[in-house]
Amino acid sequence: MRRFGALPLVLLVTLLVGGTASGARAAAPNPSATPTPAAAEAEASDAALQARLREVYANIPVLSEVSVAVTSGVVRLTGRVLGAGARQDALEIAAGMDGVVYVVDALELEADLGRTLAPALVRLREYAATAVRYSPLLLVAVGVVAFFWLLAALIGRWEALFARTGLNPLLRGLALQLARAALVLVGLLIALDLLGATAIVTAVLGTAGLAGLAVGFAFRDIVENYLAGVLLSLRQPFAIGDLLQLGEVEGRVVRLTSREMVLMTLDGNHARIPNSTVFSSVMINYTRNPRRRFTFEVGVGTDEDLRAAQRLGAAALRALPGVLADPEPQLRIRDLGDSSVILVCSGWVDQREADFFKVRSEAIKLIKETFDEAGVSMPEPKSTVVLERAPSSGAASAPLKEPPLAALKARVQDADVSPDAALEGPLAEELADPSEPNLLEPRPRRSTLPPRSR
């Protein structure tokens, strides 16, 4: 009985001890429930960043409805904005803040047409108010530009003023355009100075320089031809009617424009050559010096008296009309061939009195006839085997006799060597055509040479 009586007492003590321990554990503080100093500092930083972003967005009208939430440096933007530009501005502002780790874009574009157009209407009203406020000054600036523009137009009509400078038409036109452009530019500068917008001049000049480079590369050939035309018109290396040879093209000059030179070939055709090609090519002007030498070759037999043949040919050329006596005609030995000796016949022609090609043609014919009558052999370039007896020691070839001068003159008295006028008519028609400008002037005719002495 005594043992069972003590059992309840033991149970009661056990319950009291367990309850006391449980109460002690419940009353003990939870370490995780108390914030650490680092966590408190992070929360304060997020709160400060959130407040800063809200303050910034509130001062920007198009971003005033943006909501901001910051957690551990991650910024979340919500709300509606007017256009993609406003959204991008909001994201860039948030990303530029110190302490921002990442920006979550939850913004929506405003679909209301009225709210979307409202900022544009506000800007238009501001522009209109500014224009009204500056309208008197703007009218004065426009009047200044209009005055200088009219002044440039009036100067453009005073061509007689530039004609007195003695410049050719291309340079006169270029000077006229530069004068007009300078006046208009002065008017614009004065107007911009009145409006207080002289800073625009630097930007405009820079843009004009870049545009000039682009245009120069795009139209390089046109610019090159124009500059070559200006230089050719300044130098004047040829005049209207001059006979030129440029490469394989030979003809008389018709006109020079800002882009090309027009030649009339000896066949009557037109050849248009770019000015850049004319400026950079080798040019032969047959008219610049009226005296021109013709040459041709003739072969005589190897057994002929060469000195006598030379004297005979020179006498024949001196008798030909159109061949100048000073410098005198010549026959020179150029080469010794297998079957003949090559003689070069040359003479000078005054192209103002005789046609070069006609004189050369008559000279070839006269030399051929003279050599034939004198018995001068002109063998073909071939090998010939001749079997003959050796001549006796006393035999000798008959010397060549020079025909009398009267006989030579009688033979060539009907020769036509007058200047060729076949291109004069077409050339005059081309020069009378006013559809294309001409930067050249006819060359003044020089005094004729003194008469030839026979």
ChimeraX attribute file (.defattr): number of C-alpha atoms within 10 A of each C-alpha:
attribute: neighborCount
match mode: 1-to-1
recipient: residues
	/A:1	5
	/A:2	6
	/A:3	6
	/A:4	8
	/A:5	9
	/A:6	10
	/A:7	10
	/A:8	10
	/A:9	10
	/A:10	10
	/A:11	10
	/A:12	10
	/A:13	10
	/A:14	12
	/A:15	11
	/A:16	10
	/A:17	10
	/A:18	11
	/A:19	11
	/A:20	12
	/A:21	12
	/A:22	11
	/A:23	10
	/A:24	10
	/A:25	10
	/A:26	10
	/A:27	9
	/A:28	9
	/A:29	9
	/A:30	8
	/A:31	8
	/A:32	7
	/A:33	7
	/A:34	8
	/A:35	9
	/A:36	10
	/A:37	8
	/A:38	9
	/A:39	11
	/A:40	10
	/A:41	11
	/A:42	14
	/A:43	15
	/A:44	12
	/A:45	17
	/A:46	20
	/A:47	17
	/A:48	13
	/A:49	23
	/A:50	21
	/A:51	14
	/A:52	15
	/A:53	22
	/A:54	18
	/A:55	12
	/A:56	15
	/A:57	19
	/A:58	15
	/A:59	10
	/A:60	12
	/A:61	12
	/A:62	20
	/A:63	20
	/A:64	16
	/A:65	16
	/A:66	20
	/A:67	18
	/A:68	18
	/A:69	18
	/A:70	22
	/A:71	16
	/A:72	15
	/A:73	20
	/A:74	17
	/A:75	24
	/A:76	19
	/A:77	22
	/A:78	16
	/A:79	16
	/A:80	20
	/A:81	24
	/A:82	22
	/A:83	14
	/A:84	13
	/A:85	10
	/A:86	17
	/A:87	21
	/A:88	12
	/A:89	13
	/A:90	22
	/A:91	17
	/A:92	12
	/A:93	12
	/A:94	26
	/A:95	16
	/A:96	9
	/A:97	12
	/A:98	9
	/A:99	15
	/A:100	17
	/A:101	13
	/A:102	14
	/A:103	16
	/A:104	14
	/A:105	15
	/A:106	13
	/A:107	18
	/A:108	16
	/A:109	14
	/A:110	15
	/A:111	12
	/A:112	9
	/A:113	9
	/A:114	10
	/A:115	12
	/A:116	16
	/A:117	11
	/A:118	12
	/A:119	14
	/A:120	11
	/A:121	12
	/A:122	11
	/A:123	11
	/A:124	12
	/A:125	12
	/A:126	12
	/A:127	12
	/A:128	12
	/A:129	12
	/A:130	11
	/A:131	13
	/A:132	12
	/A:133	11
	/A:134	12
	/A:135	12
	/A:136	11
	/A:137	15
	/A:138	17
	/A:139	12
	/A:140	14
	/A:141	21
	/A:142	15
	/A:143	14
	/A:144	19
	/A:145	22
	/A:146	15
	/A:147	15
	/A:148	20
	/A:149	20
	/A:150	14
	/A:151	14
	/A:152	19
	/A:153	14
	/A:154	12
	/A:155	17
	/A:156	16
	/A:157	10
	/A:158	11
	/A:159	13
	/A:160	8
	/A:161	12
	/A:162	18
	/A:163	13
	/A:164	9
	/A:165	10
	/A:166	9
	/A:167	15
	/A:168	18
	/A:169	17
	/A:170	21
	/A:171	19
	/A:172	18
	/A:173	16
	/A:174	12
	/A:175	14
	/A:176	20
	/A:177	14
	/A:178	12
	/A:179	15
	/A:180	20
	/A:181	15
	/A:182	14
	/A:183	19
	/A:184	21
	/A:185	15
	/A:186	15
	/A:187	21
	/A:188	21
	/A:189	18
	/A:190	15
	/A:191	22
	/A:192	19
	/A:193	15
	/A:194	15
	/A:195	14
	/A:196	10
	/A:197	11
	/A:198	15
	/A:199	10
	/A:200	13
	/A:201	14
	/A:202	10
	/A:203	11
	/A:204	11
	/A:205	11
	/A:206	12
	/A:207	12
	/A:208	12
	/A:209	12
	/A:210	12
	/A:211	12
	/A:212	12
	/A:213	13
	/A:214	12
	/A:215	12
	/A:216	14
	/A:217	11
	/A:218	11
	/A:219	11
	/A:220	13
	/A:221	15
	/A:222	16
	/A:223	17
	/A:224	17
	/A:225	21
	/A:226	20
	/A:227	17
	/A:228	22
	/A:229	26
	/A:230	21
	/A:231	14
	/A:232	20
	/A:233	24
	/A:234	15
	/A:235	9
	/A:236	13
	/A:237	13
	/A:238	24
	/A:239	23
	/A:240	20
	/A:241	22
	/A:242	19
	/A:243	20
	/A:244	22
	/A:245	17
	/A:246	16
	/A:247	12
	/A:248	5
	/A:249	13
	/A:250	20
	/A:251	22
	/A:252	27
	/A:253	23
	/A:254	26
	/A:255	24
	/A:256	27
	/A:257	21
	/A:258	21
	/A:259	20
	/A:260	20
	/A:261	21
	/A:262	20
	/A:263	28
	/A:264	24
	/A:265	19
	/A:266	14
	/A:267	10
	/A:268	14
	/A:269	11
	/A:270	15
	/A:271	18
	/A:272	15
	/A:273	16
	/A:274	22
	/A:275	27
	/A:276	21
	/A:277	16
	/A:278	18
	/A:279	16
	/A:280	9
	/A:281	11
	/A:282	10
	/A:283	15
	/A:284	14
	/A:285	17
	/A:286	17
	/A:287	18
	/A:288	15
	/A:289	10
	/A:290	17
	/A:291	16
	/A:292	14
	/A:293	17
	/A:294	17
	/A:295	15
	/A:296	14
	/A:297	14
	/A:298	17
	/A:299	22
	/A:300	22
	/A:301	19
	/A:302	17
	/A:303	12
	/A:304	18
	/A:305	15
	/A:306	19
	/A:307	13
	/A:308	15
	/A:309	21
	/A:310	18
	/A:311	15
	/A:312	21
	/A:313	24
	/A:314	19
	/A:315	21
	/A:316	26
	/A:317	28
	/A:318	22
	/A:319	23
	/A:320	20
	/A:321	21
	/A:322	29
	/A:323	26
	/A:324	23
	/A:325	17
	/A:326	13
	/A:327	12
	/A:328	14
	/A:329	22
	/A:330	20
	/A:331	24
	/A:332	15
	/A:333	17
	/A:334	13
	/A:335	12
	/A:336	14
	/A:337	13
	/A:338	11
	/A:339	18
	/A:340	21
	/A:341	21
	/A:342	20
	/A:343	22
	/A:344	17
	/A:345	23
	/A:346	21
	/A:347	25
	/A:348	24
	/A:349	24
	/A:350	19
	/A:351	21
	/A:352	18
	/A:353	16
	/A:354	18
	/A:355	18
	/A:356	23
	/A:357	15
	/A:358	16
	/A:359	26
	/A:360	22
	/A:361	14
	/A:362	19
	/A:363	29
	/A:364	16
	/A:365	12
	/A:366	21
	/A:367	19
	/A:368	15
	/A:369	14
	/A:370	20
	/A:371	18
	/A:372	12
	/A:373	10
	/A:374	15
	/A:375	13
	/A:376	21
	/A:377	15
	/A:378	19
	/A:379	16
	/A:380	12
	/A:381	11
	/A:382	8
	/A:383	9
	/A:384	9
	/A:385	5
	/A:386	6
	/A:387	6
	/A:388	6
	/A:389	6
	/A:390	6
	/A:391	8
	/A:392	7
	/A:393	6
	/A:394	5
	/A:395	7
	/A:396	8
	/A:397	8
	/A:398	8
	/A:399	10
	/A:400	18
	/A:401	12
	/A:402	16
	/A:403	14
	/A:404	10
	/A:405	13
	/A:406	9
	/A:407	12
	/A:408	19
	/A:409	16
	/A:410	11
	/A:411	16
	/A:412	17
	/A:413	12
	/A:414	9
	/A:415	18
	/A:416	15
	/A:417	20
	/A:418	16
	/A:419	17
	/A:420	15
	/A:421	9
	/A:422	11
	/A:423	16
	/A:424	11
	/A:425	9
	/A:426	15
	/A:427	19
	/A:428	12
	/A:429	10
	/A:430	15
	/A:431	16
	/A:432	10
	/A:433	10
	/A:434	8
	/A:435	8
	/A:436	12
	/A:437	14
	/A:438	21
	/A:439	23
	/A:440	22
	/A:441	15
	/A:442	13
	/A:443	13
	/A:444	8
	/A:445	7
	/A:446	9
	/A:447	7
	/A:448	10
	/A:449	12
	/A:450	6
	/A:451	8
	/A:452	10
	/A:453	7
	/A:454	8
